[in-house]
Amino acid sequence: MALVIAGERSGVGKTTVTLTLLASLCRRDRTVQSFKVGPDYIDPMFHQHVTGRACRNLDPVLTSEAYVQQCFARHSQMSEYALVEGVMGLFDGVKGARDWGLGTGDSEKCNSQSPTSFASTAHIARLLDLPVLLVIDCSRLSGSVAAIAHGYRSFDPTIKIAGVVLNRVGSDRHLSLLKDSLEPLQLPILGVLRRQDNITIPDRHLGLVPTAELPQLNALINHFADLGDTCFDWQNLLPLLKSPPLSPSPSPPFPPSSLKIAVARDRAFNFYYQDNLDLLQQLGAELVFWSPLEDTGLPKDVQGMYFGGGFPEVFAQQLAENFSVRDAVKTAIMKGMPTVAECGGLMYLCEQIVDFEGKPWSMVEILPTSAVMGGGLTLGYRRAVALQDNLLGSTGTNIYGHEFHRSRLISTPNQPLFETYRFDCDENMGCEGWGLPANVHASYIHLHWGESVEIPQRFLQQCLKFNNS
């Protein structure tokens, strides 16, 4: 059946509950496939660290409803149990279909006909026909828990609430009050987590600190597993977590190819959708992972480069001091090597990164601008219309992506890649993206290629031309 872990709002402990479930299941030698609703990179890193399996993002804005269903069906069949971690509160998403101002031909992204918001956790639960386990933060309530649970269960009758997890319970007396309040609803309590002030995951300006930067992570996961062994009603939970009996189409085999793509993956660059990497392989590319932080040069015999997002600002000094790598990347780009750089990757290709303390650090110096940290958070889904033929698309193409950053560029390109619009209301957000040199795609917009195989195809075609030149 599989199960969706949802919160009544952000910050109630969805990730803690999810990791606790995953850690306890894996300690029992059970295989678990996890999924994450929405455009998230860091939570899936924690999932993968626990399960040993790449977490898959389920996002109908970045892909489509059909792709979400296909992705879930394909990957959930590869394990005994499946679990989907939600995003924000259960019903938090983008505006309803009737309110969206999308371009012609985009109506297939907008077929929601209930009070549930598009791309919300509830939308995914309904789309996949999965029950929801609702996490409630009980730290500042007792009898009101029943009103919260009743409201969430009745708001959209198409969403099945299988039970609740009571998080941050303070005492036996507190728990008794919560249980008494919930008893008339006959809503199963499937987990009780006491306040755990000694078990926290560090965070910073873009969310949780990634797994590669946490030397004590294994000890933390062991704490979660210990907690999970005792705080859940496993007799009733395990049947809900069982993978559904679906019959997905098999993934295509990887065709042979001589193309090699250098994928930057280290503490500075680690924001990648696994589906993007899979697509590159399915289209024939060999992925060569390397570190702009630690290596002394580019991998040998590569025909393209891919720099994902991450935290180059945190490691700006180390990146700046790796002169040989900066020179190698710049030389390769100037020779025409096709290069995709998203968000943190875009920042790396700039002349400088100016950190939160205002200190500038030299970068690759391909883009005639600098990335300056500070200010507000730029966040949200985007519809981007290509203003020119570029490495990943042709003029007039619509793409859907997501921005999430606290840096800004001190100048804009003379010939930007995109005209961008907010996805939920089509408000014009201005021009964005660098496509000069012509072999570069550098943008703050994160893309999920799952529904748009033509994007990686076009990239690899340019890599092949570079290889043959």
C-alpha positions, -999 to +999 in steps of 0.1 A: +000+000+000+028+025+010+023+054+033+026+092+031+041+110+061+024+145+063+025+173+088-002+197+099+023+224+091+060+230+085+083+223+114+062+196+132+088+169+128+080+151+095+116+145+087+124+132+122+094+108+120+104+097+085+140+090+094+129+073+125+107+050+105+134+044+079+161+037+104+141+013+124+129-006+093+165-008+079+178-021+113+153-049+108+169-057+074+138-045+055+143-029+021+126+005+018+122+028-011+116+064+000+102+094-019+100+131-012+072+155-023+084+187-038+116+202-050+139+191-022+175+180-023+187+177+013+159+156+029+165+129+001+202+128+011+192+118+046+168+092+032+195+077+010+220+076+038+196+055+059+182+032+032+212+029+008+187+037-020+183+069-040+153+088-028+130+100-057+113+134-058+075+135-066+067+169-080+039+174-106+049+210-112+085+201-122+073+170-141+036+160-144+010+140-126+016+111-150+053+112-143+047+112-106+026+080-109+051+063-132+081+072-110+064+059-079+052+027-096+086+020-111+107+025-079+083+013-052+084-022-068+121-026-060+116-029-022+094-045+004+082-012+018+076+023+004+073+056+022+066+092+010+077+122+030+055+152+024+062+189+021+051+217+044+016+211+057-007+185+043-027+208+021+000+234+013+007+237-024+003+262-053-030+278-062-059+258-075-061+251-112-089+277-118-066+305-105-035+296-125-024+318-155-004+292-174+005+293-210-014+275-238-008+238-237-001+236-200-036+225-189-025+189-183-006+202-152-038+216-137-065+189-134-070+191-097-108+194-089-108+193-050-100+217-022-065+201-021-039+224-036-019+213-066+015+198-058+007+195-021+013+164-001-025+157-002-024+160-040+003+134-042-015+111-017-047+113-038-028+109-071-011+077-058-042+065-038-021+063-006-032+067+030-017+095+051+000+094+085-005+129+100+023+142+123+010+166+149+033+188+171+018+184+205+043+206+224+019+235+229-016+218+230-036+191+247-074+189+240-071+210+209-053+181+192-088+166+184-099+198+166-067+197+145-071+160+136-108+163+128-102+194+106-075+177+086-095+145+082-127+163+071-113+191+049-109+168+018-128+135+022-109+120-008-078+120+015-076+090+038-060+098+072-048+064+084-037+077+118-016+102+136+018+105+152+019+126+183+052+143+183+070+162+212+048+148+239+060+161+273+049+136+299+026+107+307+000+131+319+003+151+286-001+119+266-032+109+286-049+143+278-041+139+241-054+103+240-086+113+258-092+141+234-087+119+203-107+090+215-141+102+202-126+105+167-116+068+166-085+079+147-056+055+154-025+068+172+002+050+153+032+066+170+041+087+200+074+105+201+085+122+234+104+155+234+139+147+222+160+178+229+192+158+225+184+145+190+186+174+165+197+178+129+218+210+124+205+235+099+216+267+082+204+293+056+189+268+031+176+242+055+193+211+070+231+208+068+238+181+041+248+146+052+284+149+039+291+176+065+278+157+095+306+134+110+282+122+138+254+113+114+256+075+119+253+080+157+223+102+151+206+076+128+212+049+155+194+072+179+165+074+155+165+036+151+164+031+189+135+056+191+117+039+162+119+005+178+097+016+207+076+046+196+055+031+168+026+007+166+044-016+141+016-042+140-007-017+123+020+003+105+038-024+086+008-034+065+004+003+055+040+006+045+039-025+022+048-017-014+017-017-037+011-045-062+017-025-093+032-035-127+055-007-139+072-008-172+109-017-169+135+010-172+153+010-206+188-005-207+218+018-209+230+019-245+268+019-250+285+052-256+319+069-255+305+101-239+318+109-205+302+137-184+321+151-154+295+156-126+308+178-097+298+160-065+312+169-031+304+191-001+301+222-023+280+207-051+255+180-042+220+191-053+210+167-081+178+149-088+186+112-092+163+110-121+184+135-140+215+114-135+196+083-145+184+099-177+220+109-187+230+072-182+199+059-200+208+081-230+243+066-231+265+088-210+290+076-185+290+098-154+323+106-138+319+121-104+347+144-092+354+171-066+362+208-074+372+210-038+396+181-035+408+171-070+437+187-088+420+188-122+392+176-144+386+139-149+403+127-181+386+124-215+353+140-206+331+157-231+308+177-209+304+191-174+275+193-150+276+215-119+246+211-096+235+233-068+248+232-033+268+254-009+298+269-028+295+299-006+303+278+025+334+264+008+343+295-012+378+298+002+387+262-006+372+265-041+391+297-046+424+282-035+421+252-058+438+272-087+444+242-109+408+231-110+395+266-116+419+270-145+410+235-159+373+243-158+378+277-174+401+263-201+376+235-209+347+259-213+367+283-234+375+254-257+338+248-262+330+220-237+292+219-231+286+229-194+254+229-174+255+249-141+225+253-118+224+277-089+255+269-069+271+258-102+262+292-117+279+309-088+310+289-093+313+301-129+311+337-118+341+360-113+337+360-076+315+347-047+311+373-019+303+354+013+281+364+041+309+384+058+314+404+026+347+388+017+352+381-020+366+348-033+378+343-069+359+317-089+362+303-125+356+338-141+335+326-171+305+348-163+312+385-161+294+390-128+297+381-091+274+363-067+268+381-035+254+363-004+228+379+019+194+395+016+161+376+014+154+341+003+144+338-034+120+308-035+094+294-057+083+275-088+091+292-121+078+290-157+107+300-179+104+308-216+136+305-237+145+338-253+172+322-275+184+288-288+206+275-260+224+244-248+192+229-233+164+242-255+152+262-284+137+297-286+101+298-272+103+266-252+085+265-219+104+248-190+093+245-154+118+248-125+124+260-090+145+287-074+159+285-039+188+307-030+201+336-008+225+350-033+221+376-061+242+385-091+255+421-093+248+423-130+224+407-155+233+392-189+229+413-221+213+382-237+195+363-210+184+327-215+149+331-201+119+353-194+106+339-161+072+339-145+059+328-111+041+294-116+011+301-094+000+335-109+022+341-140+037+372-125+066+383-146+098+378-126+122+393-152+150+378-173+174+353-160+202+329-171+235+331-189+241+314-222+274+330-233+297+313-242+271+294-263+282+261-248+272+271-213+238+269-196+241+288-163+209+295-143+195+299-108+166+277-119+168+240-109+153+216-135+140+181-132+144+165-166+121+135-160+092+147-181+115+165-206+139+139-220+147+163-249+167+185-224+194+159-216+192+147-252+201+181-265+229+185-239+245+151-249+241+159-286+263+190-280+287+169-260+290+145-290+297+174-314+324+187-291+339+152-289+340+151-327+353+186-333 
